[in-house]
Amino acid sequence: MVSIHAHDLHLNYQVREKLTLRPRDKRLPQTGGTISGTGAHRFVTALDGVSFELEAGDRLGLVGANGAGKTTLLKVLYGIYEPTAGSLDIRGKVDALFNINLGFRPEATGRRNILLRGLINGWTEAQIAERTEEIIEFSELGEFIDMPFKSYSQGMGARLAFSIATTLDPEILLMDEWIGAGDASFQKKATDRMNKLAEKAGIIVLASHSEELLAKTCNKRLELEKGRVKAFG
């Protein structure tokens, strides 16, 4: 059964900077968690005791100001960062949409990148070939699918990335402000597809500043403030 159980997650790291790059007042902006210590012994607490549980069908909206820890938490869930304390138990195949360029080669065509991204996700070439036309149709890229990825606009790249990730049936999908990159009609298609994905016993975790999007998409909400849970429900 698909699930995410996070208990008392912490992520701490030391601030490393060259002396020549220090600002004159020796202060750092209070973003991305909480800064402690002084001089060369300063540490950032990016996540501070974060706990929550998600089961099949849940769609979690991550909210909070810039630097609250939303993207950091997504990267911990995806395995990019390892928590320094706490426990994380994830059951299910995970895919993520953090960055348009993640898993794509700029010089390769959109069609070629479908293959490359599919292989990264563990699909066979036969499985990818079976889904390729469906991916192209959903992305609405038309003839641009055979153009180099580097020629795509941000919205075009986002549509292709979303189409690949959701067509290849992830059990858990992590997203950071992705649906907003498309136009209104694509946003509706994307929302409908996410709802269907969740109905098939999947889990969605979406970080966004759009209250309207979260209201339409999510059934749970986790609000972060300086790396701590402010509210969950």
C-alpha positions as CSV (number, residue, x, y, z in Angstrom):
1,M,0.0,0.0,0.0
2,V,1.3,3.5,-0.9
3,S,2.2,5.7,2.1
4,I,4.5,8.3,3.5
5,H,5.2,8.4,7.2
6,A,7.5,11.2,8.3
7,H,8.4,11.5,12.0
8,D,10.4,14.3,13.6
9,L,12.4,15.1,10.5
10,H,15.4,17.4,10.9
11,L,17.8,18.8,8.3
12,N,20.8,20.8,9.5
13,Y,23.8,22.0,7.6
14,Q,26.8,24.2,8.3
15,V,27.1,27.5,6.5
16,R,30.4,27.6,4.6
17,E,31.5,30.9,3.0
18,K,34.7,32.5,1.9
19,L,35.9,35.4,4.1
20,T,36.1,37.7,1.1
21,L,32.5,37.2,0.4
22,R,31.1,38.0,3.8
23,P,28.8,41.0,4.0
24,R,30.2,43.9,6.0
25,D,27.6,43.6,8.8
26,K,28.2,39.8,9.0
27,R,24.5,39.0,9.0
28,L,22.7,36.5,6.8
29,P,19.1,36.9,5.6
30,Q,16.6,34.8,7.7
31,T,15.4,32.6,4.8
32,G,15.5,28.8,4.3
33,G,15.1,27.9,8.0
34,T,16.8,29.2,11.1
35,I,20.4,30.3,11.4
36,S,22.3,29.7,14.7
37,G,25.9,30.0,15.9
38,T,28.5,32.6,15.0
39,G,31.5,33.1,12.7
40,A,32.7,29.9,11.1
41,H,30.4,27.9,13.3
42,R,27.0,28.9,11.9
43,F,24.4,26.3,11.1
44,V,21.1,26.4,9.3
45,T,18.2,24.3,10.6
46,A,16.2,23.8,7.3
47,L,13.7,21.3,8.8
48,D,12.9,21.2,12.5
49,G,10.8,18.3,13.8
50,V,8.5,17.9,10.8
51,S,6.0,15.0,11.2
52,F,3.0,13.9,9.0
53,E,1.4,10.8,7.5
54,L,-0.1,10.3,4.1
55,E,-2.0,7.3,2.8
56,A,-3.3,6.2,-0.6
57,G,-5.4,8.9,-2.2
58,D,-4.1,11.8,-0.2
59,R,-3.1,15.0,-2.0
60,L,-1.0,17.2,0.3
61,G,-0.6,20.9,-0.3
62,L,2.6,22.4,1.1
63,V,2.3,26.1,2.0
64,G,4.4,28.8,3.6
65,A,6.5,31.9,2.8
66,N,9.6,31.7,0.7
67,G,12.3,29.9,2.7
68,A,9.7,28.1,4.9
69,G,11.2,24.7,3.9
70,K,8.7,23.5,1.3
71,T,11.2,22.7,-1.5
72,T,13.6,21.3,1.1
73,L,11.0,18.9,2.4
74,L,10.2,17.8,-1.2
75,K,13.9,17.0,-1.8
76,V,14.1,15.0,1.4
77,L,11.0,13.0,0.3
78,Y,12.7,12.4,-3.1
79,G,16.0,11.3,-1.5
80,I,18.1,14.2,-2.7
81,Y,18.8,15.3,0.9
82,E,19.1,12.8,3.7
83,P,17.5,14.0,7.0
84,T,20.0,14.5,9.8
85,A,17.5,13.1,12.4
86,G,14.1,11.6,12.5
87,S,12.6,8.8,10.4
88,L,11.1,8.6,6.9
89,D,9.2,5.6,5.6
90,I,8.0,5.9,2.0
91,R,6.2,3.0,0.2
92,G,5.6,3.4,-3.5
93,K,7.4,4.5,-6.7
94,V,8.3,8.2,-6.5
95,D,8.7,10.8,-9.2
96,A,9.3,14.5,-8.9
97,L,8.9,17.7,-10.8
98,F,11.2,20.3,-9.3
99,N,13.1,21.7,-12.2
100,I,12.3,21.8,-15.9
101,N,15.8,20.7,-16.7
102,L,15.9,17.8,-14.3
103,G,16.4,14.6,-16.4
104,F,16.3,16.4,-19.7
105,R,19.1,17.0,-22.3
106,P,19.0,20.4,-23.9
107,E,20.3,19.3,-27.2
108,A,18.0,16.3,-27.5
109,T,14.5,16.6,-29.0
110,G,11.4,16.4,-26.9
111,R,10.8,12.9,-28.3
112,R,14.3,11.7,-27.4
113,N,13.9,13.2,-23.9
114,I,10.8,11.1,-23.4
115,L,12.9,8.0,-23.8
116,L,15.7,9.3,-21.6
117,R,13.4,10.4,-18.8
118,G,11.6,7.1,-19.0
119,L,14.8,5.1,-18.7
120,I,15.8,7.2,-15.7
121,N,12.5,6.3,-14.1
122,G,13.2,2.6,-14.6
123,W,10.9,1.9,-17.6
124,T,11.9,-0.4,-20.5
125,E,12.2,1.0,-24.0
126,A,9.1,-1.1,-25.0
127,Q,7.1,0.4,-22.1
128,I,8.1,3.9,-23.1
129,A,7.4,3.4,-26.8
130,E,3.9,2.2,-25.9
131,R,3.2,5.5,-24.0
132,T,5.1,7.9,-26.2
133,E,2.2,9.0,-28.4
134,E,-0.1,9.5,-25.4
135,I,2.6,11.7,-23.8
136,I,2.9,13.8,-26.9
137,E,-0.8,14.2,-27.3
138,F,-1.3,15.2,-23.7
139,S,1.6,17.7,-23.8
140,E,0.0,19.5,-26.8
141,L,3.5,20.1,-28.3
142,G,2.6,18.9,-31.8
143,E,5.5,19.3,-34.2
144,F,7.6,20.9,-31.5
145,I,8.1,17.4,-30.1
146,D,10.9,16.9,-32.7
147,M,12.6,20.2,-31.8
148,P,15.5,20.5,-29.3
149,F,14.4,20.8,-25.7
150,K,16.6,24.0,-25.4
151,S,14.3,25.7,-27.8
152,Y,11.2,25.2,-25.6
153,S,9.6,27.9,-23.5
154,Q,9.2,27.3,-19.8
155,G,5.6,26.4,-20.3
156,M,6.4,23.9,-23.1
157,G,9.1,22.3,-21.0
158,A,6.7,22.1,-18.0
159,R,4.0,20.5,-20.1
160,L,6.3,17.8,-21.4
161,A,7.8,17.1,-18.0
162,F,4.3,16.8,-16.4
163,S,3.0,14.6,-19.3
164,I,5.9,12.2,-18.9
165,A,5.8,12.0,-15.1
166,T,2.0,11.4,-14.9
167,T,1.7,9.1,-18.0
168,L,4.4,6.8,-16.6
169,D,2.2,6.1,-13.5
170,P,4.1,7.2,-10.5
171,E,2.6,6.0,-7.2
172,I,3.8,9.2,-5.5
173,L,4.3,12.5,-7.3
174,L,6.1,15.4,-5.8
175,M,5.7,18.8,-7.4
176,D,6.9,22.4,-6.8
177,E,4.7,25.1,-8.4
178,W,4.5,23.1,-11.6
179,I,0.9,23.3,-12.8
180,G,1.1,27.1,-12.9
181,A,3.6,27.0,-15.8
182,G,0.9,26.0,-18.3
183,D,-2.1,27.9,-19.7
184,A,-5.6,27.7,-18.2
185,S,-6.7,24.8,-20.3
186,F,-3.6,22.8,-19.6
187,Q,-3.9,23.6,-15.9
188,K,-7.4,22.1,-15.9
189,K,-6.2,19.0,-17.7
190,A,-3.3,18.6,-15.3
191,T,-5.6,19.0,-12.2
192,D,-8.0,16.4,-13.6
193,R,-5.1,14.0,-14.3
194,M,-3.7,14.5,-10.7
195,N,-7.1,13.7,-9.3
196,K,-7.3,10.5,-11.3
197,L,-3.8,9.6,-10.2
198,A,-4.8,10.0,-6.6
199,E,-7.9,8.0,-7.1
200,K,-5.8,5.1,-8.3
201,A,-4.3,4.9,-4.8
202,G,-1.5,7.4,-5.5
203,I,-0.2,10.3,-3.4
204,I,0.4,13.9,-4.5
205,V,2.6,16.4,-2.6
206,L,2.3,19.8,-4.2
207,A,4.1,23.0,-2.9
208,S,2.4,26.1,-4.1
209,H,1.6,29.7,-3.3
210,S,-1.7,29.4,-5.2
211,E,-4.6,29.0,-2.7
212,E,-7.0,28.4,-5.6
213,L,-4.9,25.6,-7.0
214,L,-4.5,23.9,-3.6
215,A,-8.2,24.2,-2.9
216,K,-9.0,22.5,-6.2
217,T,-6.3,19.8,-5.9
218,C,-5.5,18.9,-2.3
219,N,-7.4,17.3,0.6
220,K,-4.7,17.9,3.2
221,R,-2.5,20.9,4.0
222,L,0.8,21.3,5.7
223,E,2.0,24.8,6.6
224,L,5.6,25.4,7.3
225,E,7.3,28.3,9.0
226,K,11.1,28.5,9.2
227,G,11.3,24.7,8.8
228,R,8.7,23.9,11.5
229,V,5.2,22.7,11.1
230,K,2.8,25.5,11.8
231,A,-0.3,23.6,11.0
232,F,-1.3,20.2,9.5
233,G,-4.8,19.1,8.7
